[in-house]
Structures are given as C-alpha cells and as structure tokens.
C-alpha cells in the first residue's frame, strides 16, 4: 500500500461510530450534539470546537474529517492504525499526538490498553478512540459547569486537559495494581503456592505491557511541552510542563512496582525454601532421635545365645527406660539449641 493509505488495524468495538460535537466560547455559549458525519457546523462566535470520535472502522468518516481540517494523510493513517506507540508530531498550524489509555481488570489481573489520538489546530481538537466508553467525563463536566479554565482558554488548553485526564487515570490503575501487590505479598507470607506463582508471572507480564505503553510517552509529552507551535498559548506551557512531570512520576512508579515484583518472586522462593527447610529439619530431628534407639533395638534383636541381658527379669523394662531417657535427653538438647 502507498503511504497514507487508510486501513483500520484494530478491532471493531462499536456497530456505528459515535461522533460528539462540542462547541463553546468564553462568553458562556455551549452547544453539544451527536452528529453522523463531519459536515461543517454552524460555529459562528464559538471559538473552540471538539470532535470526539469513538469507533474508527468507518474510513469514510475519518477521510471527511481529514478533508475538512486539511489533515495530512500520514496522520489519518496513524489514527486508524491502532498499534502505534505514543508519539508526538508537529505540523504547520497543528499538532498530533497518540497516547495509550489504560484500564486494569482486578478480576482477571489484566491491563487493557486503548490507543487515543489527538489532533489539535487553531480553535479545534479532534480525538479518536476505538471503544465507545467515554474517557473524558471529568472534562465534559468541567465544560458544562464552566468550572476551571477550560471555557476561558483555547483549543490548546482543551487538548492539555484531555491528555491530563488520561494520565491522571494512570494513577488509578497504579493504585489498583498496588493493592493487588500488597494482597499478593500477604498471600505469599501466609501460604505460598502455585496460585501465587501464577499471579507473580502474570503481573510481571502486565507491568511489561504497562511500561511499553507509558515509557514512550516521556518523549512525546516532553516534545509537546517544548513545542513552539503558535497554536499553543504561552500560558499553556506551564501546564504542559506539569503534565510532563506527572508522566515522569508515573514511569518511576511503574519501575518501582516492577522492582517490587522481583522482590515478591524472591520472597516466594524464600518462603518455599524456608518451609522446605522446616520440614527437613523436623525429619532430621526425628531421625536423630530414632538412630540410637534403632541401634539398641538392633543389638538386642540379634539371635546370639550368649546374651545375658536377654535373661534378666527386668531387662526389657530397663531397655525401654534407657531408650526413653535417650529420646528425652535429645529433645531437651535440641530445645536448648533452639532447633525445636
């Protein structure tokens, strides 16, 4: 295929694409509606337009948006190719960024990823995602209630707010995974078994997925925060730098949890080894106690005729007493040495 050919590589997760159009200005005007295509909207006096597209399998819709906003074909190709690593591209009068939205299923212990693409120009933001789930309820609420800075700023700040919403959810995912790690540690200390080993292996794979999804974002957000494109207002840069700090913090936290996973595996091996050593210790002590008793029983179990002790009236009871004394003496010795 020629470069710029649009081929949807993801999974069809919605029957029909859901396109929401939100327009607003600083004077308090707000319009929101669902649209079926990218037809030009009556936006006189509304300085920010946000197209939220959910469902990317309809190539015609993506091409319509591309024509209306003069989007480069390579950008549209990256939008429908949902296997992209997080990246940032700068174009004449626009910027393009892809990011991975994350969710963690506590039941299956699986990290679910979804690519979200942002295309931001002068006065408009286009967001593209595969799934029909709303990733930005907090941002929508702030737009509707006029809380915060969104309604007072331009499209560049809206793009930042949407990105920040996804990065903030990373903390939710990390908190959930931290709780799983703490519970797994308690389970290992209480009763390490095959299930604990399987959880450790599965979580190690999930942290690999997590880091592969987030680590490239360091470079992408870093370039975004240093971008000098005129569509980004000067007062927005401080928020982008804060977003970059959050990204670095998330990556550091992921690395810390990966180290914790290695520690949990070492703890699992230590607990298994300790329990095995405890069993071997008990068996060794029992063997040590019975070795002298077996020796005495073996001597007096021989079939020689000239063994005077066999004809003693109380020989049997004397032998039992000696064996009992030896056993009790060894047990006392082991307790003094804290072996029991």
N, C-alpha and C positions, 0 to 999 in steps of 0.2 A: 504494500500500500504506500501511496505517496505521503510525505509528511503533511500533517494537518487533516488526515482522513479521520472522520469521527466514527469510532467503533466502541460501543459500550462493552466494557470488560467485566462489569460487576454482576451482581445477582438482581433480578427483577423482584423488588420487595414491595412494590405497590402496583395495583392494577392500572391506575391512571395517575399521572404526575399531579401533584398538588402545588399550585403556584399561588403564593400570597403576596399581595402588593400593599406595601405600607408607604404612605407619603405624609410628610409633616413639615412644619416650619417653626420658626422661633416665636411667631405670634400666637401659637396655640392651636392652629388648624391641624387636623389629623384625619386621614382617610385610610381605611383598611378594607380590602375586599379580596375575594378569591377570583382569579382570572384563569381562563382556559388557554391563553396564548400570550405572546409578548407584544400584543398590539399597543401602540402608543396610547398613553393615558393622559387625561386632562390634568396637567400638573401645574397650571398657572399659579404662581405665588407659593408653591410648595418647593422648598429648596433641597429636600432630601427625599430620595426615592429608594426603597429597599424591595428588591425582588427576592423572595425566599422560595427556592425551587426544591421540592422533595420528590425524588423519582427521576432518574437520569436516562431511562431506557428509550424515551421518545426523542430521537435525534433531531426531529424537525423543530421541536421547541427550543432546543439548545442552539440550533442554527439561527432561528428567528431572533433570539436574544443577542447572538453574536453579530448579526447584521444591524440590529437596532443600535447597539452600543459600539459598533466597529471593533469587535474583539478579534484579536489575532487568531488564525486557525489553530496554531500550536497550543494556545491557551484552551480553546474548546476541546482539543484532543486530550489535554491533561485532565480536563473536567470529567470527561466520560471514561477515562482510564483510571479506575478506582484503586489501582495498585501503586500509586505514586507515593514516594517518600515525602515528608514535609519539605516544602521548598518555597522560595520567595523569588519572584521575577518582577522587574520594573520595566514598564513600557512608557511610551510617550503619552503622558496625561493619564496614566492608570497604573495600578499595581495589582499583582496576582499572587495569592498565597494559598497553599494547601496545608491542611493540618489533620491529624487523626483524633477524632472524638472517641473517648474510651468509656466503657462500662464494665463492671465486674459482677458476674453472677456468683453469689455466695453459695448457692446450692451445688452448682457444677464446678465451682472454682475455676471459671474460665474468664479470660479477658476478651471482651468483644470490641472490635475496632470498626470505625466507620470514617471514611475519608470525607472531609468537608472542604470545599473550595470557595475562596473569596476573590471577587473581582471588584475593585474599588476605583471609581473615577470621580470626576468633579460633580458632586451632587447626587451620586448614586452608589449603591452597593448591591452586588449580586452574590447570593450564597447558593451553593449547590450541595445536596446530600442525597444518598441513596434511600435512606429509610424515611418513613412517614412520621416518626417520632419528632416532636418539637424539641430541639436542643437549646432554644433560647427563650424559655418562658420568663426568666427574670428580666431580660432586656425588653421584651414586649410589655411587661408590666410597668417598667420604668418609662417607656414611651407613652403608654396610655395614661399613666398617672402624672406625667410631667415631672416626675421626681428625678433629681440628679442633673447631670449636664447634657444628656443626650439631645434633648429638644432644643438646647441652646447652642449646640455645636453642629458641625457639618458632617458629611459622609465619612470623613477620615476618622472622626471620633466614634461614629457608629461601628465602623469596621473594627476599631480597637475594642469596643465594648463587647462585640460578638466573640472576638478571639479570647478576650479575658474571661468570658463566660465559660468557654470550653476548657481553658487552662485551670480555672477555679475548680471545675468538676474533677480534674486530675487529683486534687486533694481529697475529694470524697472517695475516689477509687482507692487511693493510697491508704486512707483511714480504714476502709473495709478490709483491705489486704493485711493491714497491721493487726486488726482484730483476729483474723484467721491465723496469722503467725503466732500471736500470743496464745491462742487456744491450742494450736499445734504443739507449742512448747510445753504447755501443761499436760497434754496427752502423752507426749514422749516421756516426761518425767514420771507420770502415773503408770502408764502401761505401753511401752513401745512395742509396736507390732508391724505386720505387713501393711496395714492400712496407713499408718504414719509414714512409712517409707514411700508409699504410692503418692501420698499428699505432698511430700517433700519434692519428689521428682516432678509432679505436675506443676507445683508452684514455681519451681526453677524454670520450667518452660514458659510459664506465664510472665515471669519477670523478664525473660529474654524478649518476648513479644512486646512487653511494656517498654523496654528500653529502646528497641528498634523503632517503635512508634514515636517516642518522645525525643530521643537523642538528637536526630537531625533538626528538631525544632530550635535548638540553641542557635544554629547558624541562620535559620530562616528569620526568627524573631530579631536576632542581632542585626541582620541586614535591614529589616523593617524599621528598627529603632534608629538606625543611622541614615536612613533614606532621606534624600534631599529633594524628593519629587515635590513640585509646587502644590499638588493636591493635598499634601499633609501640612496642616497649620503648625506654626511654631509651638503653640501651647499644647499641642497633642504629643510632642516628642517626649515630654517628661512622663506621660502615662505609658508610652511605648517602652521607655527605659524601665519603668516599674514592672511591666509585663515581662520584659527580658529577665529581670531579677527573679520573678516568680518561676519562670521556665528553668533557670539555673537551679533554683531551690528544689523543684520537682525532680530534676535529673539527679541531684545529690541525694535526695531521699530514696529514689529508686536504687541507686548504688549502695546506699546504706542497708536497704532491705535485702538486696542480693547478698551482701556480706552476712546478714542475719541468716539467710537461707543456708549458706555454707556452714555457719555456726550450728544451725539446727541439725544438719546432717552429721556433723561431728558429734553433737550431743546424742543423736540417735545411736551412732556407733559406740559411743562411750557407755550409754545405758545398756545396750545389748551386751557389751563386753563385761560390764560390771555384774549384770545378772548372771551371765555365764560363769564368771569367776566365783560368784557367791555359791552357785550350785556345785562347782568343782571343789570349793573349799569345804562345803558340808560333806560331800562324798569322801574327800581326803581325810577329814577328821574321823568319819565313821570307819574308814579303812584302817586308820592308825589305831583306833581303839580295839578293833577286832583282830589285828595282826598278832599281838601277844596272846590273846585268848585262843585264837586258832592254833598257835604254837603249842600251848599247854594241852589243848584238846587233841592235837596230833600226837604228842608224846604218849599220852595215856590211852590213845586209841590203837597203839601198836600191839601185836599179838605175841610178845615175848612171855615165856613162862616165868622168868626170874625178875619180876617187878613187884617188890614187897608192898609198895603203896596200894596196889590193887586189892590186897587182902586186909588192909586196915579197915577197922569197923567204921570209922568216920572219915575215911579218905575222900569219899565223894563230896561230903559237905565241906571238907577243908579245901578241896579244889575249887568248888563253887565260890567259897569265900575269898580265896586268893584272886580268882578271876574278877569278882565283883570289886575287890579293892583296887585292882589294877585299872579297871574301867573308870571307877570314880576318881582315882588319882589322876588319870589322864585328862578327864573332863575338867577337873579343878585346875590343872596346869594350863589347859587351853584358855580357860576363862581369865586366869592371871595374865596371860599374854594377849588378851583381847582378841583371840581367834574365834571365840563364840559370843 
